[in-house]
Amino acid sequence: MKHRRRMCGAPAALALLLMAAAAQAACPPGEADGTVVSKDELVLAYRPALNPDKGPKANRVPMAKHFALEVQLCDKGGVSGAQLTKADATMPEHKHGMNYRPVVTPLGDGRFRVEGMMLHMAGHWQLAFEAQAGKQVTRFTHDVQIE
């Protein structure tokens, strides 16, 4: 019985550790926070969620595999009040997008987790993010090459 309780507490402890790490991120984000994209007064950084079992390829967007993104949203002065409302990806040359609809989860302090991403084929993709502050919507895009 004691062994089972320890196992049940492990996911909760991991979640607390991840939230604490996310809360320590600096605004505005830098290279250590992933790929940085700016538009107007907002700065967005994203990176694939780390997978320590994958070694140096942990930070690459994988092809034909589900992955999550860690996203940080700041304004030029610090943590922004804007909310990440959408994340998506398209292949402009092929005129299609992903076969999945990602889910954005706020983590607090301008951090978000995007689950359900999958770029199902090699080629040029464009990642797109939408942030909303009040009535203003800001759209960020970034090109990635998947091999």
Summary of the structure (lengths in Angstrom):
residues: 147
radius of gyration: 16.4
end to end distance: 47.4
largest distance: 56.8
contacts: 399
relative contact order: 0.19
helix: 22%
strand: 48%
